[in-house]
């Protein structure tokens, strides 16, 4: 029992890497407490996890435990119409959107679009982007996130939440899933910055 208490301190109580990592560890602990796994298996997985996972990306979860990115940016002295048009310009430049994949309504300040990007030759991410605009503010959200997996002869699709919690999956898949999460995290944070910068630099586009 003493060894188990020491292990729980290592896993849950001291050096947490972030919110998502703590949820992973708590899930493993709950599996043991509910008799889903034996203590010996719990110990094995816990130490393998500690040795394998050193930098777990914190993925934002909504109240339904779905991955849901939300970014709010402020733009002084820029009205709704200007911000709306800049957002459409940004999407056209970066995604080459067609009308079938885009909803936009200036009156309610809403733009909804389907997007995807490649992580590498084997994986790409698909998502829905929602941009809500009013005077001096843009709220950007990314939802419905999933991965296309390219096999030699077929392409499959998995939703991001089916890969979570990683700790209960095959340990051989841990690094791959963490890589996908990290790439996803980086992409959406970068997208928010790029949209914000493009919206802000309105005047520079007309300096010629």
N, C-alpha and C positions, 0 to 999 in steps of 0.2 A: 504493500500500500504506500509506503514511504517513497519508493521509486516512482510510483505512479504520480504522486503529488509533485515530486520534483519535475517530472516530465511535463505535467500540466503547466507549471510555472514557465518552463522553457517555451511551450507551444503558445499559451494564451496570455500569460500575465506580464511578460517583461518587454521583449523586443519585437513589437508589432511593426510590420512594414507599412501598414496602411489599413484603411477600413476594409477593403475587399479581402486582404490577406487574413485579417482577424475573423472574418465571416467564414472563410475556408476552414480555418483551424477549429472554430466553434462547431462547424458542421461535422467535422471528423469526430470531435468529442461527443457530440449528440448521437452520432451513429453508434459509438461504443456504449453510451449510457442507455440507449434504447435496445441494446443487444443486437444491433445490425452487424457489428463486427466484434470479434473477441479482443480482449486487452492486448494479447500478443500481436495481433494484426494492427491494432491501433498504434502500438509502440513502433512497429516496423514502418508503417506509413508516415508517422510523425517525424521520425528521424530522417527518412529518405526525403521528405518534403523540406526539412530544414537544410539539408545538404544541397538540394537541387534548386530551390527557389530563394534567390537573394535579392531580387528587385521586382516585386509584384506591382503592376500598374493598378491604381485605384480607379475602378470604373464606377461612374455615378449610377445609382439605382433609384427608381421612383418608388412610390408607395406599393406598386404591384411587383416590385423586385425585378423590373425590366430595366435594361440599360437605357438611359435617357440623358443625353447631353443637353445642357442649357447654358447659354451665354447671353448676358445682357451688356450692351455697349451704348455709351452716351455720345452724342454728337452735338456740340454747342452750335446754335444758330443754323441748324440744318433742318428744314421742314420735312414733313412726311413724304410729299411728292418727290422731292429730290433724293431722299434716301431710298424710296421705292425704286426709282429709275436706276440708281446706282447698283442696287441689289440685282435687278434684272440684267444690267450690263455685265456684272461680275459673273453671273451664272451662264450667260451666253458665251462669254469669253472662255470660261474654264470648263464648261460641260457641253457646249454645243447643243443646248436643249431644243427639242421639238415641242410643238404645242401639246402633243399627246402625253408628254411627261411633265407638263407644267400647268399649275393653276395659279392665276394671279388676279387680284382684285384690289385696285387702289383704294376704293371706298372703305373697305374693311382693313386695308393695310396688310393683306395676307398673301404670301407666296409659298406654294407647296410644290416640291419637285422630287423626282426619283433620281438617285445618284449612285455611282459605283466607282471604285478605283482598284487598281491592282496592287497587291502587296508584293507578290513575286510571281513566278511562272506557275505556281500551284494554287494560289489563293487570291481571290478578290473580295472586296467588301461591298455589299449593297445596303442601301439605307434610304430613308425618307427624310428630306430636309424641310423644316418649317420655319419661315422667316415672318415675324410679326413686327410691323412698323408703325410708329406714330412719331409726332414731332420730336426730334432730338434723341430718339431711342430706336434701337433694333434688338429684338429678342430672337436669337437663333437656336433652334432645337434640332437634334438628330435622333430619330427613333426607327423602329422596325429594322434593326441592324442584323445582318446575317452574312454568311460567307459562301461564296461559290468555290467549290473544290474541284480542280481540274485533274481528272484521272486520264490515263492513256486513251481510253475509248469513250468515256462518258464524263458528264459534269454533274455533280451533286450539289445540294444546297443544305446548309444547316443554319438555324437561328443562333445568335450568340448566346442566348440564355440556356440552350441545350448543352453548351460546353461548361456551364457553371453549375455547381462548384467543381473546379478542376481537380481538387484533391481526391475526389471519389472516382475519377476516371483512371484509365490505365496509366501507370507512371511513365510509360514510354511516350505518352502524348502530352505530358506536362509542359515540356519546353516548347513544343509546337503551339499549344493553346496560349501559353503566356506570350509567345511571340506575336500571335494574332491580336491578343488584347492590347499589347504595347503599341503595335502598329496602328490599331484603331484609335487608341487614346491620342497618340501623336497626331494623326491625321485630322481629327475633328478639332483639336485645339489649334492646329495650324490653320485650318479652314476659317475658324472664327477670326483669327488675327488677320488673315489675308482679306476677308470680306470687310472687316473694320477699317483696314488701311485703305482699301480701294474706295470705300464710301467717304472716308475723310479727305482723300486727296482729290477732291472734285476740281478745285481750281487749277491744279497742276496739269490736268489733261488739256486745258485750253490756253496754255502758255506756249504760243508758237507765232 
